[in-house]
Amino acid sequence: MKIKESIPSDLSKVLQVERQAFGDDQGPEIVDLVKGLLSDPSARPLLSLLAEDNGRALGHILFTRAQITNFIDSVSAVILAPLAVIPERQSRGIGGRLIKEGLRRLSASGVELVFVLGHPEYYPRHGFKPAGELGFEATYPIPDEHADAWMVQALQPGVIGKVSGKLFVPMR
Ligand SMILES: CC(C)(COP(=O)(O)OP(=O)(O)OC[C@H]1O[C@@H](n2cnc3c(N)ncnc32)[C@H](O)[C@@H]1OP(=O)(O)O)[C@@H](O)C(=O)NCCC(=O)NCCS
């Protein structure tokens, strides 16, 4: 299996992975979200990685640009969403490899903070920590019982503790 940056001609593969991973319930909404983000200039710079085996798409991860109030344009932040692995290849480490490779590339390009709203049992395995208690408010209010789903990871030293505020996405 190899992980590569997706290119515009990969779009149908990317959307197929999303549709399969999220199923009939959430799939259509996620497909629209991904299509929109990939074509939205304000989501850039973005990172879209595709996991492939012999040309067959198995997984996809997307990171898009975000801003933090009080630190607009002075802190480089992204949101991880969505992460998807096709059902027949789940639980074989593909999701983890996509996260790891994404974080490696983002770190190398100077991104400081990565946020995710996701499964609180899954993302801490890959270095994410509860974001609320570190001073980061989510874009939309999160019910108390799901507070631990809002997570962050610093990719550069000295950012956590110095930066705090509310996340927002540039005009979309
Ligand atoms: C979540 C998802 C991306 C994980 O990818 P993956 O390749 O299956 O995950 P990995 O192989 O890296 O990790 C597997 C481990 O994560 C756990 N895991 C997978 N999905 C999980 C979930 N929703 N909540 C908690 N743990 C989960 C598995 O139980 C497994 O644990 P184990 O190692 O103890 O057996 C994949 O299951 C998926 O596409 N799910 C549907 C879409 C989705 O929910 N996306 C995430 C949105 S936040």
Ligand as a Chemical Component Dictionary entry (heavy atoms), coordinates in Angstrom:
data_LIG
# 
_chem_comp.id                   LIG 
_chem_comp.type                 NON-POLYMER 
_chem_comp.pdbx_formal_charge   0 
_chem_comp.three_letter_code    LIG 
# 
loop_
_chem_comp_atom.comp_id 
_chem_comp_atom.atom_id 
_chem_comp_atom.alt_atom_id 
_chem_comp_atom.type_symbol 
_chem_comp_atom.charge 
_chem_comp_atom.model_Cartn_x 
_chem_comp_atom.model_Cartn_y 
_chem_comp_atom.model_Cartn_z 
_chem_comp_atom.pdbx_ordinal 
LIG C1  C1  C 0 -12.407 5.392  11.973 1  
LIG C2  C2  C 0 -11.599 4.802  10.823 2  
LIG C3  C3  C 0 -11.097 5.893  9.915  3  
LIG C4  C4  C 0 -10.394 4.044  11.423 4  
LIG O1  O1  O 0 -9.574  3.554  10.367 5  
LIG P1  P1  P 0 -8.939  2.095  10.486 6  
LIG O2  O2  O 0 -7.976  1.925  9.367  7  
LIG O3  O3  O 0 -10.052 1.111  10.565 8  
LIG O4  O4  O 0 -8.222  2.228  11.888 9  
LIG P2  P2  P 0 -6.827  1.607  12.361 10 
LIG O5  O5  O 0 -6.640  0.287  11.711 11 
LIG O6  O6  O 0 -5.785  2.626  12.229 12 
LIG O7  O7  O 0 -7.104  1.424  13.882 13 
LIG C5  C5  C 0 -7.939  0.375  14.264 14 
LIG C6  C6  C 0 -8.304  0.512  15.714 15 
LIG O8  O8  O 0 -9.131  1.663  15.875 16 
LIG C7  C7  C 0 -10.346 1.263  16.476 17 
LIG N1  N1  N 0 -11.444 2.058  15.950 18 
LIG C8  C8  C 0 -11.857 2.097  14.676 19 
LIG N2  N2  N 0 -12.946 2.890  14.585 20 
LIG C9  C9  C 0 -13.191 3.352  15.825 21 
LIG C10 C10 C 0 -14.177 4.173  16.388 22 
LIG N3  N3  N 0 -15.172 4.659  15.636 23 
LIG N4  N4  N 0 -14.119 4.449  17.704 24 
LIG C11 C11 C 0 -13.151 3.914  18.462 25 
LIG N5  N5  N 0 -12.194 3.100  17.996 26 
LIG C12 C12 C 0 -12.221 2.816  16.690 27 
LIG C13 C13 C 0 -10.533 -0.187 16.105 28 
LIG O9  O9  O 0 -11.362 -0.830 17.034 29 
LIG C14 C14 C 0 -9.115  -0.694 16.168 30 
LIG O10 O10 O 0 -8.758  -0.984 17.489 31 
LIG P3  P3  P 0 -7.726  -2.194 17.829 32 
LIG O11 O11 O 0 -6.421  -1.789 17.218 33 
LIG O12 O12 O 0 -7.696  -2.198 19.318 34 
LIG O13 O13 O 0 -8.320  -3.387 17.194 35 
LIG C15 C15 C 0 -12.427 3.794  9.987  36 
LIG O14 O14 O 0 -12.920 2.811  10.843 37 
LIG C16 C16 C 0 -13.597 4.442  9.242  38 
LIG O15 O15 O 0 -13.447 4.882  8.109  39 
LIG N6  N6  N 0 -14.772 4.466  9.884  40 
LIG C17 C17 C 0 -15.968 5.028  9.251  41 
LIG C18 C18 C 0 -15.857 6.517  9.062  42 
LIG C19 C19 C 0 -15.485 7.259  10.349 43 
LIG O16 O16 O 0 -16.103 7.049  11.390 44 
LIG N7  N7  N 0 -14.473 8.134  10.250 45 
LIG C20 C20 C 0 -13.934 8.864  11.379 46 
LIG C21 C21 C 0 -14.640 10.143 11.575 47 
LIG S1  S1  S 0 -14.021 10.925 13.042 48 
# 
loop_
_chem_comp_bond.comp_id 
_chem_comp_bond.atom_id_1 
_chem_comp_bond.atom_id_2 
_chem_comp_bond.value_order 
_chem_comp_bond.pdbx_ordinal 
LIG C1  C2  SING 1  
LIG C2  C3  SING 2  
LIG C2  C4  SING 3  
LIG C2  C15 SING 4  
LIG C4  O1  SING 5  
LIG O1  P1  SING 6  
LIG P1  O2  DOUB 7  
LIG P1  O3  SING 8  
LIG P1  O4  SING 9  
LIG O4  P2  SING 10 
LIG P2  O5  DOUB 11 
LIG P2  O6  SING 12 
LIG P2  O7  SING 13 
LIG O7  C5  SING 14 
LIG C5  C6  SING 15 
LIG C6  O8  SING 16 
LIG C6  C14 SING 17 
LIG O8  C7  SING 18 
LIG C7  N1  SING 19 
LIG C7  C13 SING 20 
LIG N1  C8  SING 21 
LIG N1  C12 SING 22 
LIG C8  N2  DOUB 23 
LIG N2  C9  SING 24 
LIG C9  C10 SING 25 
LIG C9  C12 DOUB 26 
LIG C10 N3  SING 27 
LIG C10 N4  DOUB 28 
LIG N4  C11 SING 29 
LIG C11 N5  DOUB 30 
LIG N5  C12 SING 31 
LIG C13 O9  SING 32 
LIG C13 C14 SING 33 
LIG C14 O10 SING 34 
LIG O10 P3  SING 35 
LIG P3  O11 DOUB 36 
LIG P3  O12 SING 37 
LIG P3  O13 SING 38 
LIG C15 O14 SING 39 
LIG C15 C16 SING 40 
LIG C16 O15 DOUB 41 
LIG C16 N6  SING 42 
LIG N6  C17 SING 43 
LIG C17 C18 SING 44 
LIG C18 C19 SING 45 
LIG C19 O16 DOUB 46 
LIG C19 N7  SING 47 
LIG N7  C20 SING 48 
LIG C20 C21 SING 49 
LIG C21 S1  SING 50 
# 
